[in-house]
Amino acid sequence: MFVDLSQSQVLKLCALRSLGNLFLGNCTVEHVQSLSPPKLQVADLTITCDSKTILGNGQNGHGLSVFSPDHIRSVSIINPVAASQFLNNFIGNASQGLQQLRCLTLPCDLEVVRAFCPLLHLIPELAELKFARPSLIQHNPPNDENFSLLTYSNPPIPLSKYQGPRQLLPHFVRPGALEHLNLWGTRPTPSDGSMDPMELYRALVGGDEFVSVCDPEVLRTVQILELSVTHVNALMLDAICARFPMLRSLYVCAARGFFPDPATQAWDSEMIMNALLTLPLPSTIQHFRLSSYSAVSLGGLVTEDRLARRKRDLGVKYPNLTFVSLDESDINLTWDGNVVSGKNLQVPSQRIPAGIYVAINVDSRRRWKSALKVLSSEESAVWGDTVTLPVSSRASPAFSVEIRASYEADRMLGSGEVIGKLKMSWDELLNHGDELFDISFPPIYDVHPSLTLRVVVVHACKNQNGTFDSLVDCKSARDTDAGYAQFAEYVTRKEVSHLNCAVQHFQLVLDQCPVSHPDHATALTNLAWARLKGYIRDDLQDIDTATSLFRDSLALRPQSHPDYPLSLYNLAEALTWRHTTESTAADIREAAQLYHELLPLCPEGSYLRSIAAGENGVDYVLIGCINLPVDATDEGIHLRRIVIELCPPGHPLRPRALDELSQAIEARFHQHGSIDDLDMTIQLRRETTSLCPEGHTDRVGYLNNLALSLVFRFNYQDKPSDLDEAISLYEEALRLSPVGHESRDTSLDNLGGALITRFNKRGDIDDITQAVSLRREALTLCPPEHPRRDTRLNNLALALQTRYIKLQVCEDLNETIDRYRESLRLKQLDHPGRHVTLLNLSSALCSRFTQTQDSEDTQNNEDTQDNKDVEEAITLCQESLAALSSLHPDRYFSYMRLQEAYLSRYQILHDPADLSLAVENFKLASWHPTQGFPQRIVGAYNWTRAAEKHGDGSALEAYSTFFKLLDAHLATRSSATSRREAATSFHPARTLPVDAASCAVRCDNLRHAVELVEQGRGQQWSVASRLRTSVEDLESTNPKLAHNYLELSKRVSEAAQSSATIIDGAAADRAATEYRRLTRQWEAAVAEIRDIQAFSRFLLPPLYEDLQVAARQGPVIILIASQYLCSAIIVPTSGEPHQVRFPRITLPDLEKVKNDFATAIQHAARMHPEQPRKRLRVLLRLVWDEIMLPIVTVLQYDLKLSHRSRIWLCPTAAFTSIPLHAANPFRMNTDHSGPEACLEDIYICSYTPTLSALIRSR
């Protein structure tokens, strides 16, 4: 409080700049009007002075100018003069008003109210408006006779709280926002502002004599109602019931106490309770309190018993009602709860409580409850409550103290589970004086719970009994408490009879609390816990019911609910136990997601967090998730990322979690071919390796995994540094695996594999020699009966086969076959990897068949005795197919090996049937739906090469298949950038567009040739540049269809991938049925998209008619440079395309011309400007004679293209590096009239990379 501040003191006050709260008493400050900024920033301002010179002289009140109007949030003024100054000179002079003011308290004075009304619009954020009662100001209050707001034109505002006379409510409060209403009256005008019940009734319901506030929309949203009345009668309660449908709390203060009065029809307490049982109070009512200024005895024990029964009846009628109070006055004892603490608070049932509270039962109808406190990880709690115990309670010799566990942080059902209960005498309590002392309770699991507290005696603490709860009793609460007691007995004594009783009680409670009941979730949880504990102890067999109950309870508690975290834990615990016994992968996955959501909601140091984050909580779930099979679906990878987040840095399981995530992402890379996945795999495995320094037991395995990923990336991107690093890592792993190490054979084998890769790339014989040596040593470490011997045999055979292919040593090939055969013999018929060895052996036999036939005389090529290898190879491939389900991804490799066998036999025996069978298997492999697109695209590419080599008529179909598969592969990518990367990643296929067009030309299908070259060239230049409408365009046009298409594409892909892990035949059939169902849905979605006119060619390549639009302003000449044929196709403005052959030009010729141009241009750049460029002239003449002159001839004589028309050149392959537009004969006319015309003299030339790009540019 600041009194008589001088100007210098005010300046010092302002220098503080910012204050949270400022309380001003009688202050006189002169000359403050001369102050300049800075202003004092006060959030909450209270002014209690009664002087007319508040912060300045009475004429101007400029002292208020020391405050910054932009920072005041709360103002309380009860002096009318000070309030008038504040309103007129501060709010009225503030240019922007008080933008932050939310709470305002003013005296209920006539002049103040009239001054305040016009300024209401300057306080836009005002939420709470309070008027001080007349008894506090003794001034000129407004009433029905002398107060009028007819001149006030501003509309009411959306206040959330209003405290004041009922006459002003309609003028200030707008409907729809009011939640807290504290109403009193000014007519008649007693000092306390209490209303006669008739006045209140007419104010709420309406009447002729009084101003009414009966707008139902204003009162409809009120949840807390406080009333000051002279007494209580039926008329008043009727009005309350009629006007407040959402009421939660009702507080009534009766000035004349609770006693019957025939004259006023006032009621006593029992009459009021009887009325409440018959009146239709809102079902939402939770708190009801009657208080009086004049304490009157309730009239004896019999009345008290009747009141207790009435309160129990109220609890039944109003299930939400948790607080009923009738105030009394007494001398009191105070229990100082600021030092109350509890230790060793173990819950008998071993459930995790939402909180712990202390209860003191002082008599049969009242008890005090402390606040609910969260149990700490040390099983302790500290309360900051203070309880006042009435001395009248000492009429009984003792009282009881209880420690209870509540399983609800919000609304409690019952009283919770008893942790400790103790009876104490008053004398025993008071004997400790004001010293701290402990209360020890009976032991739980051999440990005594205890409370530490202190007692202080105080006197005349009137109206403190509000901290007490009446013992509201109802059947559901009694059954719940009985269930808690029986459940605790079951857990501690392990007697099934107690479990059965607990389940019966909890089931009764659930029957009494239907779905709409506020305690339904609690009842579900209690029953679920009893059933779960019984299942854990093998006393109940059904865990699905408990899990379902927990799930239903969680669904009723949104994320904002205080019991949401505990509900998450409950369901996670049930799922974990079900996984323990049934090993259901879905349960452990869901449990991980629940813990991921739960742990951030658990306060540090809480008991719930210590259990949830412990070895029996999330750690168990983490191990279960880590041990799940590799799942490359989006959901599987998402789960692995959740596991990573649950294993922060320093967690012992983090390396394993990182490794499992890397395996899932690497598997997705193999299925979809995204380099981003491979990069992420390497990044994760680098972190894994860094967490396991030398000496760590798992370092060798993690080094091998990282090296393997680097080898994959080398194969994908051809970066030598990746292969070198992989070999270095394998060497380190081998160094850490000395002789006798359990993983030495694996390290030897892996290093051998990397050296084979380097040999295939660089051809160094030392690499393949060392690889064979390493794999031989690995095999010696796996003697017969060793579980990895079959793998070591297979891998040694692969090394020997690689050396044979390079060096053609027959001994290597024969040993290869022997090793494969031995590996095959060690694999059982149901071995999941048996089909791989079958295919490898088939390939080796094909090689021996070819080698044997090549080494013999041509006359003996058709001896059936020499065909046994290839016949066996075919049989082995067919056996591998029979071992695989129809949707198994590896059937692709069986088809490819089978075509290899048929093709090998065809190359020797020249039987057309073998070529047809090889082509058929090419087709089956290319269209096998569950193999990833990258492998199938490579298969289609090999098909094109084989068809071209052997002159098979399927070549054009092979090219089309390649482009369709590449299209489908690119459609799975989410951005144009990723699609371009995917399109350019197939290095051997870069010449395919021109080869495909060449094939179509050779088949006299020029239209298809244009379509093929455009399709392939568009994929190489930019997927976005092609005419095929992208998914992004569809998303902007029809987001719903686009989302459905992408979702179905993902589900089809995942269904295909999941089939690889299915061994059971029935399950494989079900998976195949599901895959076909999803495929039909996907095809239907594509058909629906194509029904849209702009998307009729969705996922289809452009047609010739679409592409011919590019020639609208001049013909387009596509120059095709293929190993099979070099030619040009002219796309005219209309009509059929024209072919121009270059009979004397081959692809090697073009490559030489391209290189010669590069050399000549470099040489010319170093020459003097006046020196002739003879070499360039020769090359440009060659381009004219052999390439451009035949094209110009067709343009002039066949297409009749006029002179100086525009033409567009679309070169491919080697043509792109030749300056076609500069072609020039550099010769004189035969009549010597001048030089012959060159290309630029005849036509205007421009270039385009694709026809689509030319169309888009317009």
ZILIN-V723014 format. One line per field, one symbol per residue. phi: phi as a letter, one per 20 degrees, with the letter a starting at -180 (. if undefined). A space follows every 50 residues. Layout:
phi->???
This chain:
phi->.dclfeffffffffffmbcfccddefcccdmffefcgeeeedecdccdfd eedflqeffcmfgfffeefecfdbcccdefffffffffedffeffdmdfd fdccdcfedgffffffgfeffecfefdcccdffgfeclcdffbfedcbdf eedfffdefebccrfffegfeddefncfdccddbccbfdffemfdfgfff gffeeoaeedfedegfffefefdccccdcfadbfgffgffffdcfdfdcc ccddfendbfbgfdmfdefffffffffdfefgfefdcbbdcbfdfcffno fffffffffffffffffdfefdbcccfccaecddeeffdfbccleeegfm feefaccdcceebfccbecffedffefelcbcddecddeffgfffefbcd dcdcdddcedeedndnefebbbeceffffefemdefbddddgfclmcefb cdbbdcecclefldfffedfffdbfffffffffgfffffffedmdfgfff fffffffffffecfgfffeffffffffffffffffgemecddefffffff fffffedffeffefgffffgffffffffffedleffffffffffffefgf eeffneffffffeefedfffffffffefffcefgfffffffffffedfgn ffefgfffffffffffffffedmeffffffgffffffgffecfgoffefg fffffffffffgfffedmegfffffffffffffffecfgnffdfffffff fgffffffffedmffgfffffffffffgffecfgnffdffffffffgfff ffffgedleffffffgffffffffffefgeffdffffgfffgffffffff ffffeefgfefdfffeefffffgfffffffffedffdfgffgffffffff fffffffeelegfffffffffgffffdffeefggfffffffffffffffd mefegffffffgffffgffffeeebffffffffeeegfefefgfffffff ffeldfgffffffffffffffaffeefffeffffffebgfffffffffgf ffffffffffeedfffffffffffffffffffffffffffffgfcfdgmd ffeggfffgfefdqfddeedddfeadaccdeefbnefddcedfdddfgff fffgfffffffffffeefgeffeffffffffffffecfffffgfffdeel fffmfecdecfclfgfddfffegbflceffelfqfffefffecedcdbfb fffffffe
